[in-house]
Amino acid sequence: MRHTEFWQRLEAALGSGYARSWAQMFVMADLGGRTAQQALDAGESPKDVWAAVWAALELPASER
């Protein structure tokens, strides 16, 4: 997964106006106590970050 796909999926889940803010503010244990943005900035794979986001948002399996 590329960064662009990650952001497209997050915007589809949360809306374009809220996705970036959420990614900067919501801390997830699955990402070692970091936000999605912090994890991406640290070099984590967008696929791994998406897996944590998917679980945190309790999205349907079709969005995995």
C-alpha positions in Angstrom: 0.0 0.0 0.0 1.3 3.5 -0.9 0.8 6.6 1.2 -1.7 7.9 -1.2 -3.9 4.8 -0.9 -3.6 5.1 2.9 -4.9 8.7 2.9 -7.7 7.8 0.4 -8.9 5.0 2.6 -8.8 7.2 5.7 -10.6 10.0 4.0 -13.3 7.5 2.8 -13.7 6.3 6.4 -13.7 9.6 8.2 -14.3 12.3 5.6 -11.8 14.5 3.9 -12.2 17.3 6.5 -11.5 15.1 9.5 -9.1 12.4 8.3 -5.8 14.4 8.6 -6.8 15.8 12.0 -7.7 12.4 13.4 -4.4 11.0 12.1 -2.5 13.7 14.0 -4.4 13.4 17.2 -5.6 9.8 17.8 -3.0 7.7 19.7 -3.1 4.0 19.1 -1.6 1.3 21.3 -1.1 -0.9 18.2 1.3 1.8 16.9 3.4 1.9 20.1 1.5 4.8 21.6 1.8 6.9 18.5 -0.6 8.5 16.1 -1.0 7.3 12.5 0.9 10.4 11.3 3.7 9.9 13.8 4.0 6.2 12.7 4.1 7.2 9.0 6.7 9.9 9.7 8.8 7.4 11.5 8.9 5.1 8.5 6.2 2.6 9.4 4.6 0.9 6.4 1.3 2.5 5.4 -0.1 -1.1 5.3 0.8 -1.7 8.9 -0.5 1.7 9.9 -3.7 1.0 8.1 -4.1 -2.3 9.9 -4.0 -0.4 13.2 -6.4 2.3 12.0 -8.8 -0.3 10.7 -8.8 -2.0 14.1 -9.2 1.3 16.0 -12.1 2.4 13.9 -13.7 -1.0 13.9 -14.2 -0.9 10.1 -15.8 -3.7 8.3 -13.7 -6.6 6.9 -14.3 -5.3 3.4 -12.2 -2.2 4.3 -9.2 -4.2 5.5 
